Amino acid sequence: MSQSQPRAGRPALASWLSTGNSITQQFMAIGGQADFVSLAGGLPAAELYPVEAMAAAQERTLTRWGSAILEYGPIEGLPALRAAVAERVSAASGRCFGPENVLLTTGAMQGLDLVGKLLVDPGELIVSQFPTYLGALDAWRPRAPRYEKLDWSLQAPGHDVALRQAKFVYAVPNYSNPTGVLVSQEQRAGLLDKVIEAGTWLVEDDPYLPLQFDGPAGPGILAHHAQRQPNGAYDGPVIYLGTLSKSLAPGMRVGWIVAEASLIAALALVKQSTDIASSLLTQALALEMIESDFEAQHVPRIVATYRERRDALCAAASEHLSDWFEWEVPPGGMFVWMRAKTPEIDTDALYAHALQEKVAFVPSSVFDPDGALKSAMRVNFTRSAPDVLGEGVRRLARATRRQLEARPNRAA
């Protein structure tokens, strides 16, 4: 019996499930198989997780808080961590945010889910960068939204109309998932202008900010708005999502939403019906790590390792894949976006051949709300050592040859 079908005679599953895909489950499972090279998941390097530092911090945490930290907590999150995140965002943006502007979440992914539940009714419009982060599409899939592509040039016909109709705009300006693109400061400011003019919300998803390889990313969109409204209670259109998953460890599941206080209060009501509250224990551990300024010591090590791996992947790709794909070297983040040079390459079909070669990537179709983009692939470089990345690229090259040779009506 298919896992997607209930036992005969029982009610059918919700209809939105038929619009989804299982690729995230697939590449998470593949990552645990020793004979596979996974270039698919957006996973940090496990060997860099600060196990000893976190063990010591947890001991300090339990001593500091005692049994109180093992209780259910406030829906909005641990007050001291909300204040610490507010201070962190204030320092980065140049204007004062308070705890009332912060909702703590179980990872930034929950933030996406809560925003969708709060703002989108079935069939309503989201204007989203394209291609779009798969996790965001998954989070909003039960809402059955419509999508329009965000045009960063802001010149596409009908773009202003779409913005006025949209419930929100979704953007990942720092090292975008899946493309790795760093959006220019001019484009950020221009989008903010359009969002304000349209009277809609702007969701700025910023998980990759710490992973800056080739210089600073520059101010985020929230910071751009802070420069325009430096004083008073924040009432701007930006809904900012952050996380510790990339700078410390994803298993902490600590993220946050920063927005105007009334929206935070509404999001807290949505979170109440989702999980009551996130773990106080991991929030207190996060607070301990933030207060000790551990990231300042740890992130440079991560960045150095990932920069080396990015360069190794791109060098191997130049040797083995450049006949068929083109790409830009990303200035940060976790991904290289490889675009096929010929329409004869279908990355959905290529994915099946890659699995036979025991290598995995993510085909571009899953980053398209319509599933029509089949000419590119997202390749991750952070999870594997340089020699493993090289082997993975060689396997991708073999898979590409297999896909081209297996094409229907291929000339003899």
N, C-alpha and C positions, 0 to 999 in steps of 0.2 A: 504493500500500500504506500502510495506517495506521501511524504511528510506534509505536503501542501493540501491534502484532502482528508476530511474527517471520515470516520467510519460511516458506512452506508446507513441511511435512515436518520442521521443526526443533522442538526442545522449546519449549513455551509459556513465557511470561514468568511470574514469580512472581505468585501470585494476589492479593497485597496491592495490586498496582498498579491493579487494577480498582476499588479503593475510593478512589482518590485523585482529584485534580483538577489541572488545568493552569493555574489562574488566576494563580498567582505568575509562571509563565513568560510569560503573556499580558501582565500589567501591567508586567513588567520590559521586555518588548519594546516595548510601547506608549510607554513613557517616552522612547524614543529617536526617536520620530516627531514631526517639527516641527509638523505640523498637528493633533496630538492635545493635549488638555489632560488630563494624568493626575492624578487625585486619588486614585489607588489605592495605590501603593506606600508603604511606611513608610520613605521615603528622606530623608536629610538634604539640606540645600541645598548643592549642589555648589560654588557660588561662595564658600561659607564655609570650605571645606577649607583648612587652613593650609599651603599648598604651600611657600611660602618658608621658613617655620619648620621644616617637616619636612625640606626639602632640607638646611638647615644642620645640623639634628640628625642626619641620616643621615651627613653628612660627619664630624661629631664621633664618631658611633658607629663608623664604620669605622676611624677613627684610633685610637680607644680599644681596640677589640677585635681589629682586624686580621682575618686569615683565619680565626681561630677562630670568628668569628660566622657564617661561611659553611658551617660543618660541620653534620652532624646533631647534635641536642642531646639533653639528658636528656628522657625522656618526660614528666616532670612539668613541664618548662619551665626557662627560664633562672633559675638560683638567685637572682640579684640581683633579678630582677623578681618572683619569688615572694615574696621578703622585702619588697619595696616594696608589693605588693598586700596582704600581711598587715598591714603598718603602716597602710596606708590603711583597711582594714576595722577594725582595732583602734581607730583614731581615731574612726571613725564609730559604732562600737558600744559603746565604753567598756570593753572587756575585751581581754586580750592574745590575739591569734592569731599563730601562727608560720608559717614557710614550709611546715611539714609539713601545715598546714591548707589549702594552696592548690595547685590544679592549673590550669595555664595551658592554654587551649583555643584552637582556631581559630575565634574568635568565640563568643558565648554560644550560638549555635545548635548548635555541636558539644557544648556542655555538656548541652543538652537530649537530644541523641542518645545521649550516653554514659550519662546517668542512666537513660534508657529501656532501653538494652541491659543495664545492670547490674541493674536492679531488677525488670523486668517480663518475665514469661514469657507466651506467647500465652494470651489469654483472661482475664488477671488484671485487677483493678480499679484505675482511677485516679479519684480524686475531683478534679474540676477546676472552677475558676471558669467561669462560663458567662455570655455566650459566651466561647469559648476562642481563644487565639492560634493562628492557622493554622499557623505554623511548628512549634509544639509538636505539633499533631495530625499534621503531616507527619513529624516526627521519630519519633514513636511508632507510626505506621501499620504498619510492618513487624512490630511486636510484636503486632498485632491485639488491643489491650486492650479492655476494657469501660469505660464511663464512667458516673459519677454526677455530677450537678451539685453544686458547692459552694454551700451556702446560707450566705451571710455572716451571716444572722441566727442561724444555728446552731439553729433551731427546727423545721426541716422534719421531718415524720415519717420515721423510718428513717435520719436523718442520722448518728446515733451508730453505728448498725450498719454503715453504709457506710464510715465512717472506720476502724472496726476491721478491716474486710475489705480496705481499700485498701492497695496497695503504697506509694503516696505520695499526698499532696495537692499540687496545683499551683495557685499563685497569683501574680498580678502586681499587688501592692497599690498601686504607685506609677504612676498614670496608665495604667491597664490597657489593654492591646491586646486587643480593638478599641475598648473603650468610652470610654477616657480617664478613667475613674473613679479618684479618689483615695480609697482605702479608709480608714475612720476608724481612729484608734488603738485605740478600744474593740473594734472588730471584729478587728483584728490580734491583740490580746492574747487575745480570746476564742477565736479559731481556734487559737492556740498552746496554750491550755489544753486544748482538745479533742484536738489532735494528741498531746500528751503523754499524756493519759488513754487514747487509743486505742492508743498504742504504735506509731505509724507515722512515716513521714518527711514533711517538708514542704519542697517545692521553691519557693523564693522567687526569682522571675525579676525582675530589677531593671534593665533596660536604659535606662529613661527617667528615672532619678533626677536626672541633671543638668538636665533640662528643666523647671525649676520657675518658673512665670510669676507666680503669685499668692501667694507666700509659701512657706515651707519645707514639705516633705512630712512631716517628723517622722520619728521612729525607725522603721526597718524591723523586720520580724519577727525577724530575726537579732539585732538590737539589743535587742528585748524579751526574748529568751531570755538574752542576755548580762547583762542587768540582774539576772536571777534566778540566774545562775551566773557571777559575776564573776571567779572565781579557778580556777586549776588548768587541766589540759588540757581543751580543749573536747570534750564528748561529747554535744552536743545533737542534736535531730532535724532542725534546719534545714540545708538544702542551698541555699546562696546562689549565684546566678549574676549576674556583672557583666560589663561590656564597655566598651571605649573607642570603640565604633562611633558613639555619639551625641555624645560630647564632643570627639572628635578627627576620626576618619574611618573609615568602615566597611571601606575597602580594606586597612586594617592587619590585619584579622582577628585581633584580640587580645581574648580574653575570659578569664574565670576561673571556677572553682568553689571555693567556700570551704565546708568541712565538717569533721567530725571526722577525725582523721588516718587511722584505719583505713579509712574510706570513701574518702578521697583515694587511698590505696594501691590499693584495689580498682578505682577509676575509672582509675588509671594503667594497670592491666593491660588494661582495656577499650580505652583510647586506643592502647595499643601495637598492638593488632590492627586499629585503624582507620586511623592515618596515621603510625605510629612516633613522630613528634614534630611539633609545630608549628614554624613558621619561627623560628629563632634571630634572624635578621636583624630581622624586624619586632618581635620581643620586645625586642631591644636598643634599637631605635628608640623603642618605647613607654617603656622605662626612661628613656631620655634625656629624653623629653617630660615624664614624671612628675617626675624629679629637678629639672628646670628650673622646675617649677610652672607650666607653660605653660597648663594648663587654667584656672587662676585668672584669667588674662588673656583667654582665648579664650571660655569658656563664657558670660560675660555678654553678649558680642556675639551669640552664637547665640540666647540667650534673648530678647534685645530684638527680634531679627529675627523669631523664631517667634511671639512675642506679637503683633506687628503683623500677621502673616499670619493667625493664629488669629482676631483681631478682624475682619480684612477678610473672611474666609470667612464668619464668623457673621453679619456685617452683610449680606453679599450674600444669604445663605440666608434671613435674615429678610425681605428684600424679595421674593425670587423663589420660595422653597420652603415658606414657613411655612403655606400653605394645605394642604399635603399631609404635612409632616413636623414632628416636634418633636425637641428635643435640649437638652442642657445644655452650657454653655460650659465646656470642660475647663480645670482649673487648671494643667495642664502636659501634657507629652507631645507627641504628634504627630497626634492623631486627634480627629475629631468623630463621634459615633455618632448617626445620624439614624434615628428610628423613624417608620414610616408611621402616620398618624392613621386610616387606613381600610384594611380588609382587601382592598379592591379593588386596592391596590398590592402587586405581587409583585416584589421586587427582583431575583430571577433573571430575570424577564421584562424588567424595567426595564434591566438590564445590557445586553441585546441592543440595545434602542433607544438607550441611551447611546452605544454604539459607533458606531451610525449617525450620531449627532450629534458624533462624534469627541471624546468625553469618557469617562473611565473612573473607576470607583469599585470597591469590593469589596463584593459582596452578602453579606448576613448568613449565608446558608446554609453558607458555607465555614468559619464559626466555630462551627458546630454539628456535633458528631461524627456526628449522625444526618442532617444535611443538611436538617432540617425547618424551620429558622428562616428565613423568607422575607419578613420584614416590616421589615427595617432595612438600613442600609448604612453602611460605614466610609468616611469621607472624610478624606483627608490634606491638611494645610495647610502643611507645612514645606518642600516641594520647590519651590513656585512663588511668584512675586511677587504682590502684592495684585491687580494688574490682571488677571493670568492667572487667579487664583482666581475673580475676579468673572465672567470669561468662562466659566470652567468651570461655575459655578453656573447661569448663564443657559442653558447647554447642557443641564444636568441638568433644568432646568425644562421645556425643550422636549421632552426625552426622556420626562419624566413625563406630559406631556399626550399624547404619542404612545402610551405604554403604556396609559393609561386609555381612549383612543379605540379602541385595538385589542382591547379585552377581548371575549372571546366573549359572546354574548347581551347585549351592551350595548344599553341602551334607545335607541330611535331619537330 
